[in-house]
Amino acid sequence: MAIFCITALIYFLILIALIWMWVVIIKLFINKEYRECPPYIPSFGKEKRIIIEKVSDTLKNSKKPLTILDPGCGTGTLVIDLAKKFSEHQFIGIEWNKFSYMICRLRARKLKNIDFVCDNMFNQNFGKADIIVCFLMDPLMKRFGEKILHDNIKSQTIYSNTFKIPNLPLVEEIKTGKKMLFKNVYVYRL
Ligand SMILES: C[S@@+](CC[C@H](N)C(=O)[O-])C[C@H]1O[C@@H](n2cnc3c(N)ncnc32)[C@H](O)[C@@H]1O
């Protein structure tokens, strides 16, 4: 009886997961606003390594403290790794998902040089960032670029994992050689 109940529960959970997955896929196709909300997928692989290396080089060579911002920081994959290495620089993550935000807070509880804001990134000002790192999604990128241009008050470098920001001046396209969904890092400078 116990084995039957556990098997039934597992099948039920798989069914729910499949239904949820299809709801997300259908919503992505039919709802423009939903497409503008990149889901949680942490940076990984070559793109993550490239962004961390590039930002680390700048931070190592900087004579003054810099501010690094990740709008849509998820669970802090990019900023927490960097904040651990560079205590003399300041890091900010903006994340509107409360659960991911709580994980960020938990993961970074011992770090003094990082702040997290739980909010829609479009309500926050990006102006004080020297470096912006991001991993968002195509339908959002034009609006995201407009936001950066609008808030910009000093020179900024922007590293975008996989997705181009159409209205910003591209200075480098770092090809990862991958042919899959997530590839390349785009560098912009204002
Ligand atoms: C693809 S994940 C990237 C996470 C992280 N930046 C990284 O590279 O590992 C995108 C994140 O952006 C968040 N997000 C999407 N739209 C947002 C918005 N308007 N304001 C704040 N966060 C947002 C999502 O909740 C998700 O966690």
The ligand as a Tripos MOL2 file, in Angstrom:
@<TRIPOS>MOLECULE
LIG
   27    29     1     0     0
SMALL
NO_CHARGES

@<TRIPOS>ATOM
      1 C1         18.1530   34.4100  -16.4770 C.3       1 LIG1
      2 S1         18.0820   34.8520  -14.7600 S.3       1 LIG1
      3 C2         19.7310   35.4840  -14.5410 C.3       1 LIG1
      4 C3         20.2510   35.4020  -13.1250 C.3       1 LIG1
      5 C4         21.6360   35.9870  -12.9140 C.3       1 LIG1
      6 N1         21.7530   37.3500  -13.4250 N.3       1 LIG1
      7 C5         22.7150   35.1350  -13.5260 C.2       1 LIG1
      8 O1         23.3020   35.5650  -14.5360 O.co2     1 LIG1
      9 O2         22.9560   34.0360  -13.0220 O.co2     1 LIG1
     10 C6         17.0610   36.3280  -14.8600 C.3       1 LIG1
     11 C7         16.5450   36.7990  -13.5150 C.3       1 LIG1
     12 O3         15.9880   38.0930  -13.6990 O.3       1 LIG1
     13 C8         14.8660   38.2130  -12.8480 C.3       1 LIG1
     14 N2         14.0240   39.2780  -13.4240 N.ar      1 LIG1
     15 C9         13.3440   39.2360  -14.5960 C.ar      1 LIG1
     16 N3         12.7210   40.4090  -14.8300 N.ar      1 LIG1
     17 C10        13.0010   41.2010  -13.7590 C.ar      1 LIG1
     18 C11        12.6370   42.5340  -13.4030 C.ar      1 LIG1
     19 N4         11.8680   43.2900  -14.2150 N.pl3     1 LIG1
     20 N5         13.0970   43.0390  -12.2490 N.ar      1 LIG1
     21 C12        13.8860   42.2950  -11.4320 C.ar      1 LIG1
     22 N6         14.2670   41.0280  -11.7060 N.ar      1 LIG1
     23 C13        13.8370   40.4800  -12.8610 C.ar      1 LIG1
     24 C14        14.2190   36.8340  -12.8800 C.3       1 LIG1
     25 O4         13.4130   36.6370  -11.7370 O.3       1 LIG1
     26 C15        15.4640   35.9350  -12.9210 C.3       1 LIG1
     27 O5         15.8350   35.5260  -11.6310 O.3       1 LIG1
@<TRIPOS>BOND
     1     1     2 1
     2     2     3 1
     3     2    10 1
     4     3     4 1
     5     4     5 1
     6     5     6 1
     7     5     7 1
     8     7     8 2
     9     7     9 1
    10    10    11 1
    11    11    12 1
    12    11    26 1
    13    12    13 1
    14    13    14 1
    15    13    24 1
    16    14    15 ar
    17    14    23 ar
    18    15    16 ar
    19    16    17 ar
    20    17    18 ar
    21    17    23 ar
    22    18    19 1
    23    18    20 ar
    24    20    21 ar
    25    21    22 ar
    26    22    23 ar
    27    24    25 1
    28    24    26 1
    29    26    27 1
@<TRIPOS>SUBSTRUCTURE
     1 LIG1         1 GROUP 0 **** ****
